[in-house]
Structures are given as structure tokens and as C-alpha cells.
Amino acid sequence: MRRPLRHIPIKHLQHETIDASGHEEVVFCHNKDAGLKAIIAIHNTVLGPALGGTRMWNYATEAEALNDVLRLSRGMTYKAAVSGLNLGGGKAVIWGDPNRDKSEALFRAFGRFINSLNGRYITAEDVGIDVNDMEYVLKETEFVTGVHQVHGGSGDPSPFTAYGVLQGLMAALTHKYGDEEVGKRSYAVQGVGHVGMEFVKLLHERGAKVFVTDINPALVQKAVDELGCEAVALEDIYDVDADVYSPCALGGTVNDKTIDRIKAKVICGAANNQLATNEIGDELARRGVLYAPDYAVNAGGLMNVSLEIDGYNRERAMRMMRTIYYNVGRIFEIAERDGIPTYKAADRMAEERIAAIGKLRLPHLGQSAPRFMGRRQS
């Protein structure tokens, strides 16, 4: 017997962050037989369909999972807007252990929930998810990006995200030090997973001194053995005397407990939601620490997979990554012009674009049939 889909309008959810978040729709997904517990959050579709990855994480509570997906999906709206993409913001989280709970049934059940949204939400990879998982999702819906090249996709978006972070880093170095010589600086990189490791490779290629930490000792050892990095204990990464702190794991690591320990004068990394609060962003500005807003810096993966919608081209994707350099530089200009912290400048840049286009468009209502070109299912 087929289980009904649970589509719960945002107005029926009771959560302290809902009123402020402005989400259009939140879908709770549950299939007991497949072991699926997931949440899909669509924040804003004024610019286009909501595109954002799916994260698999062993959350302590459902409330924690909801908090995460609401924050992440809102960030995707701003990321797409500030990057000049005709996309909205959405995100999904699957509640489970990615090392233990994955199965074909789980991801195919999840794919059916995505398909039921008729293109209002398009998914991709995020933490705990890889291209193989997306293969199962693709069996149930075409509203998925980041799939293997044989399906007309672009594959793993991590290298593109990392390359985009490099572009944002060079913009930050230019603004802070007057040059974009990556190899002249030292870096404290927190997290060497898919994106973090690719980012470290780019730093290594440019001759930079890199300190790394991660919850997975094997990944740290790989960075040490293959890329000449120096290993640091998890909690000690904040105390490293480096020029740049690069959070490339989960968010919220720049907070009231770590801000006094971070010695770097530039913060630029791949993680989402790096600032625990807006007040932390204000304090960084007061201290003269240059923060490169996360959703502007880590937009490379989104830019890359967005090209799959109209037919993927790798050369076009690499050219697109370079725009991150100019977008981040523009954010720094707005911050100086208006006398505001960089995180506010990024928000202002994104909100102005959403407001302007919003006068021309209504929220994206999905589509009756997929429009992905060059895509075939297996």
C-alpha cells in the first residue's frame, strides 16, 4: 500500500524561527519501510525553482534537523541571488547515519517526495551524500543535479565548490593585503571532506602553508601524507597562528566561544552558516577581521549544477566560477561604501536583486514535466 505524502504548509509548523525565515513551504517526508525521515524546505522561488543539496546527518532531534534545513535553505536563496542565478533557495536533510543507514530504497523513496513537488525543488549532493546516492534518486525523479556524466550531469560538484572558494579567497586577499598571492599566506582549514580536501589541494598547488583538522583522522592523515599539511587537534584549530581561517565543515564555528581564539585576519571557507549569530559578524568587523560571506564564496557548486538544467558544459562552468571573485569584491565595496559588515553587504546585494526581479515574477509553481536537456534515466 502506497503511503501518503505529508506536505505541511509552513503556516502549520510551530517553531520560533519560522516567522522570521519567510519560507514558502516545508515538507516532512516519512517512509517507515524504507527507513526514510527527511525534511525538504523551500525558502523562496521568486527567481526560479529552488535548487539546493540534500544533507544526510545523524541529528540528535527532529528540531535540530528542522533548524538546519531552514537555515540552509534560506542561505541557498541568498547564494543564488548574489551569484546572479535564476534560481530560488531550497534544501533537504535526511535524518540518519550516512555510514550505516543508506540504501537504494531510502533514496528512491526520497526521490518520490522530490518528484511530488513538480520541479519547485531540485536537489543535489551535500554533506553525507555522493553521486552514487543521486543515482538512486534519479530513478524516481529528474529533478536532481550532480548526477554522473553518463546521465548528462556534471558529477561530483566538490571540485567546483572548492575552486569557487579559491576565487573568493583571492578577492579577500586582494582587499586585505593588496594582492591575491595565495602561496604567501598560511591557512587553518577546519574540515577536509569532499570540498575541504579539494580546497587544500588548491592551496598546496600554490605553495601555501596549511594546517588541517577533521573529525575523521584518516582524512587528516591523507592531507598530511599527500599534501604536506600539518595536523591540528579538533579544538586547537582556532588557536593556530594563521593568516586565514577556513571553515570547511559544519556551520556556526565562528561564535562567542571561538572568536577570541581566532588569530586570522581573514575568514574564508566552504562551510555554510559560518557565523553563529549576526552579532558575531558585527564584532568581526569591529576587530578588523575580513569575513568573506559564506554563501557568496561557496557558490561554485551551485553554479556548476545549475548548468545541468539547460545542458551541461564544463568550460562554461569553469568560466562561471570566476564571477565569484568579482561578486565577493563587490560585496566588500558595498560594505565600505555603506559602512556595514560584509555579511550585511552580501544580504543587501542579494535582497536588492530578489526585490527587483520579484516585481516581474511570481513564486515558481513547478512544471508538469521535466525540462532537463540531455538527461536520461537508467
C-alpha positions in Angstrom: 0.0 0.0 0.0 1.4 3.4 -1.0 1.9 5.7 1.9 0.6 9.3 1.5 2.9 12.2 1.1 3.0 14.6 4.0 3.0 18.2 2.7 2.8 20.5 5.6 2.4 24.2 4.8 4.8 26.5 6.7 1.9 28.2 8.5 1.1 25.0 10.3 4.6 24.5 11.8 5.3 25.7 15.3 8.9 26.8 15.5 10.5 30.0 16.8 12.4 30.6 13.6 9.5 30.2 11.2 8.1 33.7 11.2 11.5 35.3 10.6 12.6 32.8 8.0 9.9 33.6 5.4 9.8 30.0 3.9 7.2 29.2 1.3 6.9 25.5 2.0 8.3 22.8 4.3 7.7 19.1 3.5 8.2 16.3 6.1 9.0 13.0 4.4 8.5 9.7 6.1 8.6 6.2 4.8 8.9 3.6 7.5 9.6 0.7 5.2 12.5 2.4 3.6 13.8 3.9 6.8 13.3 7.4 5.5 13.0 10.5 7.7 13.6 13.7 5.8 12.7 17.3 5.5 12.5 19.5 2.4 12.5 23.2 2.9 11.6 25.6 0.0 12.6 29.1 1.1 12.0 31.4 -1.9 11.2 30.8 -5.6 10.9 34.3 -6.9 14.0 34.0 -9.0 13.2 30.4 -10.1 12.9 26.8 -8.9 14.6 26.1 -5.5 17.9 24.3 -6.1 19.9 23.0 -3.2 21.6 19.9 -2.0 20.5 17.1 0.3 22.4 16.6 3.5 22.4 13.3 5.4 23.3 13.7 9.1 22.6 11.8 12.3 20.7 14.7 14.0 20.0 14.4 17.7 16.4 15.5 17.4 13.9 16.4 14.7 14.0 20.0 15.9 17.7 20.1 15.2 17.1 18.7 11.7 14.4 21.3 11.1 16.7 24.2 12.3 19.4 23.0 10.0 17.2 22.7 6.9 15.6 26.1 7.5 18.9 27.9 7.8 20.5 26.1 4.9 17.6 26.7 2.5 17.4 30.3 3.3 21.2 30.5 2.6 20.6 29.0 -0.8 18.1 31.7 -1.7 20.8 34.3 -0.9 23.5 32.3 -2.6 21.6 32.0 -5.9 20.6 35.7 -5.8 24.0 37.1 -5.1 25.5 34.8 -7.8 23.2 36.2 -10.4 21.4 32.8 -11.0 17.7 32.5 -11.9 17.1 30.1 -9.1 15.5 30.1 -5.7 16.6 28.6 -2.5 15.8 25.2 -1.1 17.5 22.4 0.9 16.8 18.9 2.2 18.1 16.9 5.1 17.8 13.2 5.7 17.9 12.1 9.3 20.3 9.2 9.5 23.9 8.0 9.7 25.5 8.2 6.2 27.9 5.4 7.2 25.2 3.0 8.2 21.7 3.9 7.0 22.0 4.3 3.3 20.0 2.1 0.9 18.5 2.1 -2.5 15.0 2.0 -1.0 15.7 5.1 1.2 17.0 7.2 -1.7 14.3 6.1 -4.1 11.6 6.9 -1.5 13.2 10.3 -1.1 13.2 10.7 -4.9 9.4 10.2 -5.0 8.9 13.0 -2.5 11.0 15.3 -4.6 9.1 14.3 -7.7 5.8 15.1 -6.0 6.9 18.8 -5.8 6.7 19.0 -9.6 10.0 20.9 -10.0 9.6 23.5 -7.3 12.6 21.9 -5.7 15.6 20.4 -7.4 18.1 18.5 -5.3 21.9 17.8 -5.5 24.6 16.5 -3.2 25.6 17.8 0.1 27.3 16.6 3.3 27.0 12.8 3.7 25.7 12.3 0.1 27.6 11.3 -3.0 27.0 10.8 -6.7 26.1 7.1 -6.2 23.3 8.1 -3.9 22.0 10.5 -6.5 21.8 7.6 -9.0 19.0 6.1 -6.9 17.2 9.4 -6.6 17.4 9.8 -10.3 15.4 6.6 -10.8 12.4 8.3 -9.3 12.7 11.9 -10.5 14.6 14.0 -13.0 14.6 17.0 -10.6 18.1 16.1 -9.4 21.5 17.6 -10.4 25.1 16.5 -9.6 24.5 13.1 -11.2 27.0 11.2 -13.3 28.1 12.5 -16.6 26.5 9.5 -18.4 23.1 11.0 -17.4 24.0 14.4 -18.7 25.2 15.6 -15.3 28.4 17.1 -14.0 29.3 14.6 -11.4 30.7 15.5 -8.0 30.4 19.3 -7.5 33.1 19.4 -4.8 35.9 20.5 -7.1 33.9 23.3 -8.4 32.8 24.5 -5.0 36.5 24.4 -3.9 37.6 26.3 -7.0 34.9 28.9 -6.3 36.2 29.2 -2.7 39.6 29.9 -4.1 38.2 32.7 -6.2 36.5 34.2 -3.1 39.8 33.8 -1.2 41.8 35.7 -3.8 39.2 38.5 -3.7 39.6 38.6 0.1 43.4 38.6 0.0 43.3 41.4 -2.6 41.1 43.5 -0.4 43.0 42.8 2.8 46.6 42.7 1.6 46.6 44.3 -1.8 47.5 41.1 -3.7 46.0 37.7 -4.5 49.1 35.6 -3.9 47.6 32.6 -2.1 51.0 31.0 -1.5 52.3 33.9 0.6 49.7 33.2 3.3 49.0 30.5 5.9 45.7 28.7 6.4 43.9 26.9 9.2 41.4 24.7 7.4 38.7 23.1 9.5 37.3 20.1 7.7 38.9 18.0 4.9 35.9 16.2 3.5 34.9 16.4 -0.2 35.2 20.1 -0.6 37.7 20.8 2.1 40.2 18.3 0.7 39.8 19.8 -2.8 40.4 23.3 -1.4 43.5 22.1 0.4 44.8 20.7 -2.9 44.4 24.1 -4.5 46.2 25.8 -1.6 49.0 23.2 -1.8 49.4 23.7 -5.5 50.1 27.4 -4.9 52.7 26.7 -2.2 50.7 27.7 0.9 51.3 26.5 4.4 48.2 24.7 5.5 47.1 23.4 8.9 44.2 20.9 8.9 41.8 19.2 11.3 38.8 16.9 10.8 36.6 14.5 12.8 38.0 11.8 10.5 41.6 11.0 11.4 42.2 9.2 8.1 41.4 12.3 6.1 43.7 14.4 8.2 46.5 11.8 7.7 45.8 11.9 3.9 46.2 15.6 3.9 49.5 15.3 5.8 50.9 12.5 3.7 49.8 13.6 0.2 49.7 17.4 0.6 52.3 18.3 3.2 49.8 19.7 5.6 50.3 20.0 9.4 47.7 18.2 11.5 46.0 20.0 14.4 43.6 18.7 17.0 40.0 19.5 16.5 39.7 22.1 19.2 43.1 23.6 18.5 42.4 24.8 15.0 41.1 28.1 16.4 44.4 28.8 18.1 46.5 28.3 15.0 48.5 31.5 14.2 47.5 31.6 10.5 46.6 34.4 8.2 43.3 32.8 7.1 40.8 30.7 9.0 38.9 28.5 6.5 35.9 26.7 8.0 35.0 23.8 5.6 32.9 21.6 7.8 29.6 22.4 9.5 28.4 25.9 10.4 28.5 28.1 13.4 32.1 27.7 14.2 32.7 31.4 14.4 30.9 32.1 17.7 31.3 33.7 21.1 33.5 30.8 22.3 35.9 30.9 19.4 36.1 34.5 18.3 38.7 35.5 20.9 40.8 32.5 19.9 40.8 33.0 16.1 44.0 34.9 15.2 43.4 35.1 11.4 42.7 38.4 9.8 40.6 36.8 7.0 37.8 34.3 7.3 37.1 32.5 4.1 35.9 28.9 3.7 33.4 26.5 2.2 31.1 25.9 5.2 27.6 27.2 5.2 26.3 29.5 8.1 29.8 30.1 9.4 28.7 32.9 11.8 26.8 31.7 14.8 24.9 35.0 15.0 24.8 38.3 13.3 26.4 39.9 16.3 29.5 37.8 15.7 29.6 39.3 12.2 29.4 42.8 13.7 32.2 42.0 16.1 34.5 40.7 13.4 34.0 44.0 11.5 34.9 46.0 14.7 38.0 43.9 15.1 39.1 44.5 11.5 38.7 40.8 10.6 37.6 40.5 7.0 34.8 37.9 6.6 34.1 36.7 3.1 30.4 35.8 3.3 30.0 32.1 3.0 27.1 31.8 0.6 28.9 34.1 -1.9 32.2 32.2 -1.6 30.9 28.7 -1.8 28.5 29.2 -4.7 30.7 27.3 -7.2 28.9 24.0 -6.7 25.5 25.6 -7.1 26.7 27.4 -10.3 28.1 24.2 -11.7 25.0 22.0 -11.2 22.7 24.9 -12.3 24.1 24.4 -15.8 22.7 20.9 -15.9 19.2 22.3 -16.2 19.8 23.7 -19.7 22.6 21.3 -20.8 25.9 21.0 -19.0 29.2 22.4 -20.4 32.3 22.1 -18.3 34.2 25.0 -19.9 31.2 27.3 -19.3 31.2 26.1 -15.7 34.8 27.0 -15.1 34.3 30.5 -16.6 31.3 30.9 -14.4 33.4 30.2 -11.2 35.5 33.3 -11.9 32.4 35.5 -11.3 32.7 34.6 -7.6 35.9 36.7 -7.4 34.0 39.8 -8.7 30.9 39.1 -6.7 32.9 38.9 -3.4 34.9 42.0 -4.4 31.6 43.8 -5.0 30.4 42.8 -1.5 33.5 44.3 0.0 32.9 47.5 -1.9 29.3 47.8 -0.7 30.4 47.2 2.9 32.9 50.0 2.7 30.5 52.3 0.9 27.7 51.8 3.3 29.8 51.4 6.5 28.3 47.9 7.2 29.8 44.5 8.0 30.4 42.3 5.0 27.6 39.8 5.9 25.1 42.6 5.7 26.5 43.8 2.5 26.1 40.4 0.9 22.5 40.2 2.2 21.8 43.7 0.8 23.2 42.7 -2.6 21.0 39.6 -2.7 17.8 41.2 -1.4 18.0 44.0 -3.9 18.1 41.6 -6.7 15.3 39.5 -5.3 13.2 42.6 -4.8 13.8 43.9 -8.4 13.1 40.6 -10.1 10.2 39.9 -7.7 8.3 42.8 -9.3 8.4 40.9 -12.5 7.7 37.4 -11.3 5.5 35.3 -9.1 6.8 32.4 -7.0 7.8 29.4 -9.1 4.9 26.9 -9.3 6.8 24.0 -10.7 6.2 22.3 -14.0 4.2 19.5 -15.3 7.1 17.7 -17.0 10.9 17.9 -16.5 12.9 20.3 -18.8 16.4 18.9 -18.3 18.1 18.6 -21.6 20.4 15.7 -22.4 19.2 13.8 -19.4 18.2 10.1 -19.4 17.3 7.8 -16.6 18.7 4.4 -16.1 
